[in-house]
């Protein structure tokens, strides 16, 4: 279960990557160090052998004809020269032989136990005739173990081979040097790897911690607790995800509150008319209501049935909009005439409130290209709200103006208005300006959401401007039919 967590997976992944990286690095460094050490050994051997050979060749050409005579007569001087050349070269052994492979002299750092035999004729032949300068082995039994060997012939003034200089170094020394170097690198790498794993731990924890917090918050959401938030620190992608998560949580909290409000409103709107209808019908059936009162109570029942129909239609509209099933038929129509006809349907309510109705049209007739039925639904909804929330004797003004080749349709009323803190939510689902239901007894908070959805489907905009207890004004735009306007002019 632990391995299934993001933190554990990150740690295992980082650990494997680090181990694999250091393993590959160790192999590469080992090969490089070994190659470098071999090359350095060959350079040391070559340099030592050629230096000794040059000294002996120079002395032979000046004073001696035989190398054996030269070494025996000037042994200490030759040994001093060899020791001086090899002094700063670790575990480097130099031998001087005659033309037959007999060892004449070697530097004093060579253990006596090493000298067990002379060179074979085959080895001498390979060096002198086949020009084999470097090889690896025990040098015909001279050494107990394998050595790197570099051979340099000693030539007389006439170019004849008089002897051989052999520079040697044990392969064990080279291996131990490489081993020590690799051990040092591995030790340093181990500390670096530990530091990398510790860093990986904190990086993984930094990534996993907010994810665990989001997981816990999601479980709280599942339990219905939408007030939980994820701590945010930094400004990287994880922090941005945490901010987005918190924004989503806030939206869910708002949606949940809205849903509860909606359910309460719908329950009230369903229960009230159904209770009234059921009560009146039961009264008629039981004889509690006399027949001469049937017409009056049937009228009340009819109003309540229409109220239920409006609620059901609003819910159906919402369902169709969310499913993307509502299609719009674009055609040219007179928006001014549509506004007049809408006002006529509110004539009695306007008179009851003694509202002062004003028309503010740029032209008597203005043609828009839109779905007339859908726009009529929006205008009816906005005017209904304007009349409902107007104060008695207030102004109700409908305006149509042309700006930037678009028709701006507005409905203004003086009355209770909308609180400034509620303005951003006017076009959200289930929003109701009259939360107390003192004036708005029929709405369910879907009208403005449907209006915004319809307007946006037309590619236009809708907005609201209001000051509480003073006024409220809704405005939306429509595409103007310029061909109709030009034909009228």
C-alpha angles and dihedrals in degrees: 000000000000092000090056091064120098091236093055092046092050092049094048092045094047091045093052092046092049093047093046091047093051092044091054090043091052092051092048094046092046091053092046094047093046092049092046092048092050091050092047090049091051091048092050092048093046093048093048095046094048093046093052091043092052092051094049094044090052093051093045093053091049105042115358140049098192123055092211091057091047095051095045094047097043101027098139094048092049092047090049091052092049092047092049091053095048098037096103096036111092117233094347115151124198125197128186118202134177123243091280095054098256110149109238104173142352135184118275093246090072110100111236090231089068095063105085105139148353128259119283120242090246092057091047090050093050091050098043103033106024092038094229102171104173134030142142128242146083093297096243092313096312088123132040093224141028119293137181107245131195116188124200119183118227109226130201123227088269093051098257121140107252098168148331134254113210120194113192139180128180116253087219089065090053091048093048091049091051090044093052091047093049091047090053091049092046091050091051090044091052091056090046089048091051090050090048092050091049090049089048089052093056093042091050091046089049090054098039098044097070090041090055089048089051090049091052091046091050090054089051089051089052087055090052098256103131096165093080116112134191117237112247124209130164128007105261130115093278090053090048089051090050091050090049089048091052091048089051089049091052090049091049090049091051091045091049091050090047091048092053091047090048093050090049091049095045091046090052093045091049097041098047099056093036090052091049093046093046093047094050094044091049089048091053093046092047093048093242089124114058118232093246088064095050094095092054095048093041087057089054090048090050091053091050091049090052089049089055090047091054090051093048092046091051091051091047091049090052092049093049092047093050091048091048091236099125111099125195126218110212116213140143118267139158108261092189092056090046089054092050093050091049091053091051089060089057095046096115094046091048091051092047090057093039091230121183104232119205131185116206104182125158086211133011090241125031122175123214131186109230144097101297095203093051093047090047088055090053095046091047091051094048094045091046090055092044092054093041095052099036119112117241111276092012128136124268111190129182117193138184119190135168117233126162091352092303133107113241110203117193138179117199128186136172113228144078095344124190125290113251092238090057097049095089090056101046093103096042122108117274094007114152121186092200100058091169090057088224093133105008104064098150107042124095099193098257103101099083093041090053090045092053092047092051094047092048089049086058089053092248137113137245127196143170133217123188147156115205115253091005116064147325129209129187120194134181135173132231134186111261121231098228094180092063092046093052093046090055092051 
